[in-house]
Amino acid sequence: MQPITPRQNQILELLLKNRKGYSINQLSKKIGISRTAVQQHFASLESDKYVLDDKPMKTLGRPARHFTISEKGIRHFPKQYAWFSELLLTDFKKILGENAFRKHLNKMGVMTAQQLKNPLDELNITDRLKKLIIIMTDLGYQANLINKSENNPHTMIEAHNCVYHDLAQSHPEICEFDIGLMSTFLEQEVKLTECLAKGGCACRFKIHTP
């Protein structure tokens, strides 16, 4: 995948502002470049799935190719998810109070774990730990398992990427979500012993395994 050029970004901006899309001729006239140049830009953008080749426009001659912006193209432009999440969390904490807010985040983790668990799975703790590491890695935690040993009296899970790092710095209660998720999934007590958002080298969770 090639980086988007300034001209391609201009094309995406025009498609973003006109969701009905444009033909090659229309864009050629609108931005003042040749049809061939527009076709080349569209070929690259379509290959990377930033635009869609929509149904041809009816013209007096041959049907003209017509392009619209795709969902991926829309996601190319800045979004403010972290800012909006910060507003929501701040408001929820104010409404619920700190203790209830913490409990609610834990409950959300519990509910998420229940959705992730297959009720038909009869996994032992070793297999549940392996499955949890896979799920956490897929979610972006960059997690790894440290098994109990002579030098390490407890089984640990290390997460090297906090997937909501900025939010956790202003709302440390959010770690309760992880604790609720992990303890429910593993059916074991889980304790957070180190936190990236508080200056730790990783988020470390101690698992009280049998």
C-alpha positions in Angstrom: 0.0 0.0 0.0 1.4 3.3 -1.1 1.1 6.5 1.0 -1.7 8.8 -0.1 -0.4 11.7 -2.1 -1.5 15.3 -1.6 -3.5 15.1 -4.9 -5.2 11.9 -3.8 -6.0 13.4 -0.5 -7.6 16.3 -2.4 -9.7 13.8 -4.4 -10.8 12.1 -1.2 -11.8 15.4 0.4 -14.0 16.2 -2.6 -15.6 12.7 -2.4 -16.1 13.2 1.3 -18.0 16.4 0.7 -20.1 14.9 -2.1 -21.2 11.4 -1.1 -23.0 10.9 -4.4 -19.5 10.8 -6.0 -17.9 12.1 -9.2 -17.1 10.8 -12.6 -13.6 11.0 -14.0 -14.6 13.9 -16.3 -16.2 15.8 -13.4 -13.1 15.5 -11.2 -10.8 16.3 -14.1 -12.6 19.7 -14.6 -13.0 20.3 -10.9 -9.3 20.0 -9.9 -7.8 21.0 -13.3 -5.8 17.9 -14.2 -6.1 15.5 -17.2 -8.5 12.6 -17.3 -5.6 10.2 -17.5 -4.1 11.7 -14.3 -7.5 11.3 -12.5 -7.7 7.7 -13.8 -4.3 6.9 -12.4 -5.2 8.4 -9.0 -8.4 6.4 -8.9 -6.7 3.2 -9.9 -4.4 3.6 -6.9 -7.2 4.6 -4.5 -9.4 1.8 -5.7 -6.6 -0.7 -5.3 -6.2 0.4 -1.7 -10.0 0.4 -1.1 -10.3 4.1 -0.4 -12.9 4.6 -3.2 -15.6 2.5 -4.7 -16.3 2.1 -8.5 -20.0 2.9 -8.3 -22.6 2.2 -11.0 -21.9 4.0 -14.3 -23.4 7.4 -14.8 -25.7 7.7 -17.8 -24.4 10.1 -20.5 -25.0 10.8 -24.1 -22.1 8.6 -25.1 -20.6 5.6 -23.3 -21.5 5.2 -19.6 -19.0 7.1 -17.4 -17.3 5.4 -14.5 -18.4 6.9 -11.2 -16.5 6.8 -7.9 -17.6 7.3 -4.3 -15.7 7.3 -1.1 -15.6 4.0 0.8 -15.8 3.4 4.6 -12.0 3.1 4.6 -11.7 6.4 2.8 -13.9 8.0 5.4 -11.8 6.6 8.2 -8.7 8.2 6.6 -9.9 11.5 7.9 -9.3 12.5 11.6 -11.6 11.1 14.2 -12.0 12.2 17.8 -12.8 8.9 19.5 -10.4 9.5 22.4 -11.7 13.0 23.0 -15.3 11.8 23.0 -14.5 8.8 25.2 -12.9 11.3 27.7 -16.1 13.3 27.8 -18.2 10.2 28.4 -16.0 8.8 31.1 -15.7 12.2 32.9 -19.5 12.6 32.8 -20.2 9.0 34.0 -17.8 9.4 36.9 -19.5 12.6 37.9 -23.0 11.0 37.7 -22.1 7.7 39.4 -19.4 8.7 41.8 -15.9 7.2 41.9 -16.7 3.9 43.6 -19.8 3.1 41.5 -17.8 4.1 38.4 -15.1 1.7 39.3 -17.6 -1.1 39.9 -19.4 -0.4 36.7 -16.2 -0.7 34.7 -15.4 -4.0 36.3 -18.9 -5.2 35.5 -18.3 -4.2 31.8 -15.2 -6.3 31.8 -17.2 -9.2 33.3 -19.9 -8.9 30.7 -17.3 -8.7 27.9 -15.6 -11.9 29.2 -18.9 -13.7 29.2 -19.4 -12.8 25.6 -15.9 -14.0 24.7 -16.2 -17.3 26.5 -17.7 -20.2 24.7 -20.1 -21.8 27.3 -19.4 -25.2 25.8 -15.7 -24.9 26.4 -14.5 -27.1 29.2 -10.9 -25.7 29.3 -8.5 -26.0 32.2 -6.7 -23.0 33.5 -3.6 -23.6 31.3 -5.8 -23.6 28.1 -7.8 -20.6 29.3 -4.6 -18.6 29.9 -3.4 -19.4 26.4 -6.7 -18.4 24.9 -6.8 -15.2 26.9 -3.3 -14.2 25.6 -4.5 -14.7 22.0 -7.6 -12.6 22.6 -5.6 -9.8 24.3 -3.0 -9.8 21.6 -5.7 -9.6 18.9 -7.1 -6.6 20.8 -3.7 -4.9 20.7 -2.4 -5.4 24.2 0.8 -7.1 23.0 0.4 -9.6 25.9 2.5 -12.5 27.0 2.3 -15.1 29.7 4.9 -15.6 32.5 4.4 -19.1 34.0 4.9 -19.8 37.7 8.4 -21.0 38.4 11.0 -21.2 41.2 12.0 -17.6 40.5 8.4 -16.5 40.0 5.9 -17.7 42.6 2.9 -16.4 40.6 1.6 -16.8 37.1 1.6 -13.4 35.5 0.3 -11.7 32.3 2.3 -8.8 30.9 0.7 -6.3 28.6 3.2 -4.0 26.8 0.6 -1.8 25.2 -2.3 -0.1 27.1 -5.0 0.1 24.5 -6.5 3.1 26.2 -3.3 4.6 27.6 -4.5 8.3 27.5 -7.8 7.5 29.1 -6.2 5.4 31.8 -3.9 8.3 32.8 -6.9 10.5 33.6 -9.2 7.7 34.7 -7.1 5.0 36.4 -10.4 3.2 37.3 -10.5 2.0 33.7 -8.1 -0.8 34.7 -11.0 -2.4 36.5 -12.3 -3.3 33.1 -9.2 -5.5 32.4 -9.4 -7.0 35.9 -13.1 -7.9 35.5 -12.5 -9.3 32.0 -9.5 -11.4 33.0 -10.8 -12.7 36.3 -14.1 -13.8 34.7 -12.5 -15.4 31.7 -9.9 -17.3 33.8 -12.3 -17.9 36.7 -9.4 -16.9 39.0 -8.6 -13.9 41.1 -6.6 -11.3 39.2 -4.6 -8.4 40.7 -2.9 -5.5 38.8 0.6 -5.1 40.2 2.1 -2.6 37.7 0.5 -0.2 35.3 1.8 1.6 32.2 -0.4 4.6 32.8 1.2 5.1 36.2 4.8 4.9 34.9 5.3 1.2 34.9 7.3 -0.7 32.3 4.2 -2.9 31.5 0.8 -3.7 32.8 1.4 -6.7 35.0 -1.5 -8.9 36.2 -0.9 -11.5 38.9 -3.1 -14.6 38.5 -3.9 -16.6 41.6 -3.8 -20.0 39.9 -4.1 -23.3 41.9 
